[in-house]
Amino acid sequence: DVIIDAGACGLEESTVIDLTEDVPQLVRHLHGVLKNWVQLQHEYECFFFVADFHALTTDYEESQNIEQYTFDTVVDWLAAGVNPGTATIFVQSRVPEHAELHLLLSMITPISWLERVPSFKDQQQKLSDRDLATYGFLGYPLLQAADILVYRAGWVPVGADQVAHVELTREVARRFNHIYGREPGFEDAAEAAVKKMSKKAARMYGNLRKEYLEKGDGEALERARALLAEQQNLSIGDRERLFGYLEGGGRIILPEPQSLLTKTAKMPGLDGEKMSKSYNNYISLREEPDSVEAKIRTMQTDPARVRRSDPGEPENCPVFALHEVYSTEEVRKWATQGCRSAGIGCVDCKKPLIDAINEEQLIYRQRAQQFEEEPDLVHAILAEGSEKARNLARETLDDVKEAIGISH
Ligand code: SF4
């Protein structure tokens, strides 16, 4: 199963980072995205990319530094433990098939589908200082759809606010398959493919298909899909055909991806609000120890703890929210009890937090420095990743163009 995810682009959405602003990357990115990637790369075939085309959709006038920020971003990924030997790391603009598929999908996508994507209006209001009445901005979610479909990805790790984008991708894929998946003699080809299965598997497939078509039983559909996935002696084309035949439709050229709702650590800012560059309440990924210490020392605590002798409530304290991310259960227990009984002061409570953050940052900064000192290595990783991604994307485009009838 292929997973695709972009970690840097033009919008400051839930966890992505902005490629066009010279601002430090935040620890929120490490806890919200990168730690997940490090885990996912062992469980799936992962493609992680810097979405530099997307950066232009909102900041087309600020394009001068995109290359440098792309480099910095990738150094951060590598320092966090994303492993180019396991996952494919690449840059979107180095795989022009993203743009080609975007163009082809734009031909079949109704404008109303794009206008109703929730973030379209939200972002237009939020970024009212920019001119977002552009063709590129409206097509932003469709470019995301192309990013996913060009690898025929099975899964997209998303936060709840991104589910609508994956849903749009599914609708676009369905529409494409519906329009272009029918080929002359499709039913005969599907029946011939069924015969390549063992008798038992063919019978099961037939029964499940019938059950689905007659009763709309989704479970039967899922079981039939699983059965097909196990059939080793079917070619990819046969399997796509039979996936499509299941639903009474045509060949599935672009499979519909699923959202993978990832559990992300909540990473509040220093004031308890969402950590953000614009609120200036952040710790950056490469923050120096002295600066981390100064920021934590001056953090607000539970407003009820006016004096050292006043008991407090960790739930009302942004310092404790950071303990939730960085501290062991033992330290959290110590802080909770000490806070509620006024047994410890806030200065005591902050000390182990400062140490834990600095310990994590130290390893991270050391690794980042190694990659910064070897820029050629980073460039080679991106060149190799982009080539690998491109090979896969080309295969999809070949099938897409053949289905449309422009493969020449
Ligand atoms: Fe917050 Fe810790 Fe102070 Fe309690 S003791 S108010 S949790 S900093």
Residues whose N, C-alpha, C, O or C-beta is under 5 A from the ligand:
A	BS01	SF4	T301 D302 R305 G312 P314 C317 V319 F320 C339 I344 G345 C346 C349
